[in-house]
Amino acid sequence: MKTLTSKQRAYLMKLASSLDPIFQIGKSSLTPECTAAISEAFNTRELIKISVLKNCFDDPKELAQMVAERTKSTVVQVIGKKIVLYKENKDNKKIDLPLA
């Protein structure tokens, strides 16, 4: 998990704004299967948006931290019930982050 500069975070947030959530976390909260599926998704993409459904009573910020720790990714942002995660793919790099 690496720390992002504010410039890099802003850049990723801009890219994420056009993404649709590819995962939903519902009333069963964060299951091992869900974590595994998110981990797997990082093999083909570097930026992932997750939607936390209304029937999930966990705090989206806490969920974001848990997912990030378990998938070794970085939380870009949490807005309401949307979580954006980033994980650099060394073999198949698609996103060039600004340096400073």
C-alpha positions as CSV (number, residue, x, y, z in Angstrom):
1,M,0.0,0.0,0.0
2,K,1.5,3.3,-1.0
3,T,0.7,6.8,0.0
4,L,-0.5,9.1,-2.8
5,T,0.3,12.8,-3.1
6,S,-2.7,15.2,-3.3
7,K,-1.9,15.7,-7.0
8,Q,-2.0,11.9,-7.7
9,R,-5.2,11.5,-5.6
10,A,-6.9,14.4,-7.5
11,Y,-5.8,12.8,-10.8
12,L,-7.2,9.4,-9.8
13,M,-10.4,10.9,-8.5
14,K,-10.9,12.6,-11.9
15,L,-10.4,9.3,-13.7
16,A,-12.7,7.5,-11.3
17,S,-15.5,10.0,-11.8
18,S,-16.4,8.4,-15.1
19,L,-16.2,4.8,-13.8
20,D,-19.2,2.7,-12.8
21,P,-19.0,0.7,-9.6
22,I,-18.1,-2.9,-10.5
23,F,-18.7,-4.3,-7.0
24,Q,-21.5,-3.9,-4.5
25,I,-21.2,-4.5,-0.8
26,G,-24.6,-5.4,0.7
27,K,-26.1,-6.6,4.0
28,S,-23.6,-9.5,4.4
29,S,-20.9,-6.8,4.4
30,L,-17.4,-7.7,3.3
31,T,-17.2,-11.4,2.7
32,P,-14.0,-13.3,1.9
33,E,-15.5,-14.0,-1.6
34,C,-16.1,-10.3,-2.1
35,T,-12.5,-9.5,-1.1
36,A,-11.1,-12.3,-3.4
37,A,-13.2,-10.9,-6.3
38,I,-11.9,-7.4,-5.8
39,S,-8.3,-8.7,-5.5
40,E,-8.9,-10.6,-8.8
41,A,-10.2,-7.5,-10.5
42,F,-6.9,-5.7,-9.7
43,N,-5.3,-8.1,-12.2
44,T,-7.0,-6.4,-15.1
45,R,-7.5,-2.8,-13.8
46,E,-5.8,-0.4,-11.5
47,L,-8.7,1.8,-10.4
48,I,-11.9,0.2,-9.0
49,K,-15.1,1.8,-7.8
50,I,-17.2,0.0,-5.2
51,S,-20.8,0.8,-4.2
52,V,-21.9,0.2,-0.6
53,L,-25.6,-0.6,-0.6
54,K,-28.2,0.9,1.7
55,N,-28.7,-2.4,3.5
56,C,-25.1,-2.5,4.6
57,F,-24.8,-0.9,8.0
58,D,-21.0,-0.7,8.1
59,D,-19.3,2.6,7.7
60,P,-18.0,3.0,4.1
61,K,-14.8,4.6,5.4
62,E,-14.0,1.5,7.6
63,L,-15.0,-0.8,4.7
64,A,-12.6,1.0,2.4
65,Q,-9.7,0.6,4.9
66,M,-10.5,-3.1,5.3
67,V,-10.7,-3.7,1.6
68,A,-7.5,-1.7,1.0
69,E,-5.6,-3.7,3.6
70,R,-6.8,-7.1,2.4
71,T,-6.1,-6.3,-1.3
72,K,-2.9,-4.3,-0.6
73,S,-4.4,-1.4,-2.5
74,T,-4.8,2.3,-1.7
75,V,-8.0,4.2,-0.8
76,V,-8.3,7.1,-3.2
77,Q,-11.6,8.4,-1.8
78,V,-14.8,7.6,-0.1
79,I,-17.8,9.8,-1.0
80,G,-21.1,8.8,0.6
81,K,-21.5,5.1,-0.2
82,K,-18.9,5.0,-3.1
83,I,-15.4,3.7,-2.5
84,V,-12.5,4.2,-5.0
85,L,-9.4,2.1,-4.7
86,Y,-6.2,2.1,-6.6
87,K,-3.5,-0.5,-7.0
88,E,-0.6,-0.2,-9.3
89,N,-0.2,-3.1,-11.7
90,K,3.5,-3.6,-12.3
91,D,3.1,-6.0,-15.2
92,N,0.2,-4.2,-17.0
93,K,0.5,-0.5,-16.1
94,K,-2.4,1.5,-17.5
95,I,-2.4,4.7,-15.3
96,D,0.6,7.1,-15.3
97,L,0.4,9.0,-12.1
98,P,1.8,12.6,-12.0
99,L,5.1,12.6,-10.1
100,A,4.9,15.3,-7.5
